[in-house]
Amino acid sequence: MTNIDLIAAVLFGIALAHTFATKTFERLADRYPRHAGLFHFFGEVEVVFGLWALVLIVVMAVVSGGSQAIAYAESRTYTEPLFVFVIMVVAASKPVLESIRALIAALARLCPLRTALVRVWLSLALVPLIGSLITEPAAMTLAALMLGPQIFRQDQGMPEWLKYAALGVLFVNVSVGGTLTSFAAPPVLMVASAWDWDSAFMATHFGWKAALAVLFNATVVCFLMRRYIKDDGADAPVAVRIPVLVSAIHLAFLACVVAFAHHPVIFMGLFMFFIGFTKAYEKYQSPLILKEGLLVGFFLAGLVVLGGMQQWWLQPIVSDLQPTALFFGATALTAITDNAALTYLGSLIEGLSDQGKYMLVAGAVAGGGLTVIANAPNPAGVALLRDGFDDESIGFAGLLFGALPPTIVAMLALYFL
């Protein structure tokens, strides 16, 4: 351990504390309007890790020299932040969103239950499971955009605790719902190649268990919310009918971005063509969520920079745990680290047993909904849904307690089944 390692660990702790305190800053903005702009800035959860990553680089430049600070920043891999930014914008585009919304509405009409309630259930259950094909960040974006007008509003009388319960279910279901394949969930992706886990392995060892947990969680929270979910006219046709070809091209862009998720030069190039296409057919578009996507990408990039210097204390903890302790330890550690970073450190451990590998990944995905930083898609959900909560921010305690019940369900399914 060097001085800069210790400094990085302290700054990481400060960033965590800042993340947990964002709602407090929003309240301070209301109390002290003269400095409201500054407090709002510090209350933006997506800003937190980027801000403290900048502090780390500046401190590193002072302590170790500017060249070493630049070398460290450039040594990090920023593929995931770039991918999440691109997939959020593409998945949230109007033709893609309306295509998925139409599919959900058609399936909901086939059910004898109230259509609005079934739409919410499908958004909390089916869309996270589709994340195994379109990746978890895309599933989070689509689910958040469909759920926002229905349950994450401040004018419908739904209790705040119930909104947090729904948010917890969404985050947990997205985290475990991407485990039916080997390429959709970031924590699985980190180990799939090193441990030779293909999609067939994931489906048989993780996927079906995760699917049961997803369905159970969605059913319970929809039952609790049933009296607050009202028909919002989501089945009504859009004002401007989107041509099938335009929707097909958007879906093709989405599929290509997913296919080249590990090649930023390719998917960023595709994104440039996508921007051009949306401009050419502007009448069929809604404003792209560029700001939200950039903020989420900034958050994840900051996490990459700060998290890259935590290996010295995280890896010994992971390597010293027995399989059962590793399962519970991974679930707990995921709440204060990114679960993909946790499984990546696990992939570096030589001689880890097959049971230990399973327990590490199972714990990491089960705990992926506990905090904003636990799973890469979570900041996307926060960015898209926070306006529906008091103070237009999502509190750490509210999310933690909302996510605990579905997390326990996921843990039981992955541990005992």
Secondary structure as GFF3:
##gff-version 3
##sequence-region A 1 417
A	DSSP	alpha_helix	3	20	.	.	.	ID=ss1
A	DSSP	alpha_helix	22	31	.	.	.	ID=ss2
A	DSSP	three_ten_helix	33	35	.	.	.	ID=ss3
A	DSSP	alpha_helix	36	43	.	.	.	ID=ss4
A	DSSP	alpha_helix	45	64	.	.	.	ID=ss5
A	DSSP	alpha_helix	66	75	.	.	.	ID=ss6
A	DSSP	alpha_helix	79	91	.	.	.	ID=ss7
A	DSSP	alpha_helix	94	109	.	.	.	ID=ss8
A	DSSP	alpha_helix	115	134	.	.	.	ID=ss9
A	DSSP	alpha_helix	136	151	.	.	.	ID=ss10
A	DSSP	alpha_helix	160	177	.	.	.	ID=ss11
A	DSSP	three_ten_helix	178	180	.	.	.	ID=ss12
A	DSSP	alpha_helix	186	195	.	.	.	ID=ss13
A	DSSP	alpha_helix	199	202	.	.	.	ID=ss14
A	DSSP	pi_helix	203	207	.	.	.	ID=ss15
A	DSSP	alpha_helix	208	225	.	.	.	ID=ss16
A	DSSP	alpha_helix	244	259	.	.	.	ID=ss17
A	DSSP	alpha_helix	264	280	.	.	.	ID=ss18
A	DSSP	three_ten_helix	282	284	.	.	.	ID=ss19
A	DSSP	alpha_helix	290	307	.	.	.	ID=ss20
A	DSSP	alpha_helix	311	319	.	.	.	ID=ss21
A	DSSP	alpha_helix	323	334	.	.	.	ID=ss22
A	DSSP	alpha_helix	339	347	.	.	.	ID=ss23
A	DSSP	alpha_helix	354	366	.	.	.	ID=ss24
A	DSSP	alpha_helix	378	385	.	.	.	ID=ss25
A	DSSP	three_ten_helix	386	388	.	.	.	ID=ss26
A	DSSP	three_ten_helix	390	392	.	.	.	ID=ss27
A	DSSP	alpha_helix	396	416	.	.	.	ID=ss28
###
